[in-house]
């Protein structure tokens, strides 16, 4: 029996609309799999919309080795991912070894949400999927075995959004502002992270020294 | 590390020769392949250099006998031009003349002169043919990068009970803008982008597969309420070729007779074809006010935005039949017609009507064959497709009677499709008879509607489940699922027909 958990997010044309997402991945801890995020326009006339994945945290491990984005998708996890719906396929796909939990925020904004033009005829849709293989062929933690979506968020023509959650292990709640803000990104350990931090620190110190040695030009 | 390109001493092969070689290879060879070959495609490959980037896309084969083929386009964002590389991957065809003019002050030549460098491309499939590594050099500037790669067997093994398709005949026809005062499309568009196994193979290769030398369109006017006059002021009575030999009359002003025509020389030497030879070599069509090239190496365009300013609602709409034809022989443009070649095959045809009675924005070319901008809101009515390859369609539902909205298209890596919904609403205020057919005109050649009910000579349609018709105000949501390997933007221009196909 297909499990379908559907609810409508209520929005009063506010911008941005943010959903806090938490996935209990404890049943697949240690599995070498993959994550997919995509945000695409519809097949008619679509108004510009933007989306960000914020505050990605997990005790799992990202595979790295990006670029992982296609179309109008930029950034790299665990940092912020930025999407818009300007291309037909705007996607971020990365290998991932599951830990016990994943959490992130989905923030939707842009004219399609803050100022619907009343003339566009297509919305846009965000889809998040988890796979139990690095190639993204076998969906996991979802009842949607046809398409593999854990959950989707539709941007409707009136600027509202609709969430369809197919995953019993996934919690998608709209951040109405009353909740405490999500924790700052703690980062998922990746090879080279420490080295990059040290390099940045060294560059910062170096710039300060150079700045001190330059005479004022007034 | 991507190997650098060796550029010294390689003379670029002419495009004509390369196409001829490619055509020779394909003709009678592709389907005789015994060892499985692979066709790989990629799009949106981005290679970056010190001064900016280039986008690279296209296809290439691996293991095709007697030689591999490819067609790679590099869009140099810096010079605003395109390079096309063909032939075996990284072969002789992968070096060409640069479009960058290097000033002598940089090249060290005689002051006041310039030096033209060369441009070359080197591609390396990587990670089990899932990633393509890119290296493009243009006048010494190096651009490197990568992009996702998709490979599959080529040609795909045909079903055992079907013979292989030896001549790609897929034409995409789509009514399009400008929109008339009552919301109808005023332009009839057609697009012949020959595709084999989901891959665009180019017009030269398609011509070889079809056993012809080139392609063109032929159009006939079946009926019209106001027959026009030719350049000699003779009335052209349908059924008649469009354009007639020498073209239609020179338009003067309506105070002069007959019909505003004035004496003058020939206006169009396209006959017996729709496009004249000069139009096939860099000409453009411009009904919507944004010129589109009529012919590129991979696409032949059809466009017509006829107008009849004297047409009233009681008149019968002007009826046309348009045909994609294979052309044999070498065409020579004369003063009133084209000679030396002939339409040897009708590959695809469709019939359509135009009831548009608006006016051009300027001095448009002709009232039948017209590719100059028209002022959509200046009139009412528009174009409707009435038959495809001789199959008559049921009555079309006027576009203003059904409104349509759609969701976004989420991509599924499981089904490798884009999925979403389309919601249609009867806004006519009355019952629309069933069964109702939603026909997906204008889908890109590489996009397939996976959940189509069926197709009309390649144009997919979905039967809306309302056998008794659609009540006034009723809304129905249908799922749509597209296969889109090239990740092209999908812009639907569906039309609705009331009745069975």
Interface residues (C-beta under 8 A of the other chain):
Chain A: X36 X38 X39 X40 X41 X42 X43 X44 X46 X67 X70 X71 X85 X87 X88 X89 X91 X93 X121 X122 X123 X124 X125 X126 X127 X129 X131 X136 X137 X138 X139 X145 X146 X147 X148 X149 X152 X154 X155 X157
Chain B: X44 X146 X148 X404 X405 X406 X407 X408 X409 X410 X411 X412 X413 X414 X415 X417 X418 X419 X420 X422 X480 X482 X484 X487 X488 X489 X490 X491 X492
